[in-house]
């Protein structure tokens, strides 16, 4: 929770370090570091990394020019490379098992790979159909604020903390998911295409709905995120990667990705233990407070809708 508060200060204080009178050219080192921290810390927390990235970029004055804003929006997806690499680093053993399953040497790894592919399909289809509409409409901060608020209320009603009396011996493991159960988790991931909802939040809830243990729900969310984020990043790079590179500059693009990797590595390493001890209620309070602050700043014209 302390990391969330620290990060909140970073993007709220960001305008103090930016000079709005200067035209925007290549992304600055400060902007790259802030966006990297935002992405890494929030990607796997139930608070919506996309919503935080939109808010942080606007707070730093990165949304005034239309062409520059388009490149920034592309980068807000591409920076997920850092979070993807963090999951590969921390949970490489699962990836190895899936590879062995692919060549017929690990039955559990093969079943896990199939479950991830099945869970990935709904978001992949929805993404291809709705990407342009989502980018042009739902990337507005009013929509993000609404999603933050509704998600926060949902978290307060469903804390998500593992019950001390819960019998984990009867809980499902990731390798035991049926096609139907994997589709349920994947279908919930579609909801998170609305910036502000949080992919981690809905996939963790989806895992718990189909009776996965809290630990397996979180790890399955991480692994599914690795697959989903990789596809989204690859699509954005092919679609508008050249424009992003020309506008923002390679050095700061790579710096932001590196910072995202380091901060996401820390978040991924500590996430399971934190949720088992504290649940999701604190994140609900945080989301509601952030939604209210965002609405106030939008109403006063400080932020761009």
Number of C-alpha atoms within 10 A of each C-alpha: 11 7 11 16 10 10 19 17 11 16 23 13 14 19 16 11 10 16 11 13 6 7 10 17 11 17 19 15 14 16 23 24 19 22 30 29 25 30 31 32 26 26 29 24 22 24 27 26 27 27 26 25 27 23 23 24 23 21 20 22 21 23 20 13 11 10 12 20 18 18 21 21 21 21 24 22 21 23 26 28 22 25 33 25 21 25 22 17 14 13 16 14 11 17 17 14 18 22 16 16 19 16 10 11 13 15 16 18 22 20 20 25 23 20 25 27 18 21 26 23 18 18 21 16 11 14 19 11 11 12 12 11 11 15 16 10 11 16 19 17 24 19 17 25 25 19 24 29 22 16 26 27 17 14 23 16 12 14 16 19 15 18 12 8 6 10 10 16 8 10 16 18 19 23 18 15 20 16 15 13 20 24 21 19 29 27 21 21 31 20 16 20 20 21 27 31 29 26 29 26 24 22 29 26 22 23 29 21 14 18 18 24 23 24 21 20 25 25 21 24 26 25 21 25 24 20 16 22 19 19 15 18 21 14 16 19 18 9 11 15 18 12 16 24 18 11 19 20 15 13 14 19 24 16 20 29 25 22 24 31 27 18 21 29 22 14 21 24 14 11 15 17 12 14 19 16 11 15 19 23 20 14 23 24 17 18 26 22 14 19 24 15 13 22 18 13 14 16 13 10 10 12 18 17 16
